[in-house]
């Protein structure tokens, strides 16, 4: 048994040391970052990032539940600028949807029976417009010092970028005293994306032909689930790809866009300055619209 464990550890170590960490700075780093963000060095070229996966619940003392399947798309483009001091820069502007599906039939859910409360609730799908970078990423800072840096792990011909994004901010549905009573939104996004290393590092290659993503998310309950202060988390896990060819949009997503969200076939304008939307801000607007609709029904 010990021999097997030693052999396994040796094999894992042998695989691990084959990974080569690649690090870049300045204009080259900026170029690679733009490619990983928008799949292209060409300004204004739409990229379609699509994914599919599952969402589970995790509650202390009970088995995890497979709550939903999901399918989604993010459409974005890069806006490029150049500053006399800071050098080249870019920013992505985009919008995205994600649909919650029945875990057995894979059909879109517009209502859902909460298994903890036995209540039927309206499903508010992700339809966030925009989802953009807040500011431009430049080669240098205001003093002309190089600040653009990036790195990835290289396994043979494959380049892998890996990011964990901790989220902790005041919930848009909360009141003015969250510092004292809580009410912050707590989550983590995890992205691992895979590219052809040569395409990523070769400046002569302007577009990426391959970009495959693994995305996971650990977060609190979705607001439309109406879980209140019940303890628990949801865990999402999905895989997908980003493409530059609009004709390559998955059939299922194309139907959803045509039927429900045609504007999401295209990214926002490059100079779009609107604040980003989240599931929380969209749900807040959904509630406001629902309340207004109820008032109108009463007036009639």
Buried (B, 14 or more C-beta within 10 A) or exposed (E): EEEEEEEEEEEEEEEEEEBEEBEBBBBBBBBBBBBBBBBBBBBBBBBBBBBBBBBBBBEEEEEEBEBBBBBBBBBBBBBBBEBEEBBBBBBBBBBBBBBBBEBEEEEBBEEBEBEBEEEEBBBBBBBBBBBBBEEBBBBBEEEEEBBBEBBBBBBEEBBBBEEEEEBEEBBBEBEEEBEEEEBEBBBEBBBBBBBBBEBBBEEEBBBBEBBBBBBBBBBBBBBBBBBEEEEBBBBBBBBBBBBBEEEEBBEBBBEBBEEEBEEBBEBBEBEBEEEBBBBBBBBBEBBEEEEEEEEEEEEE
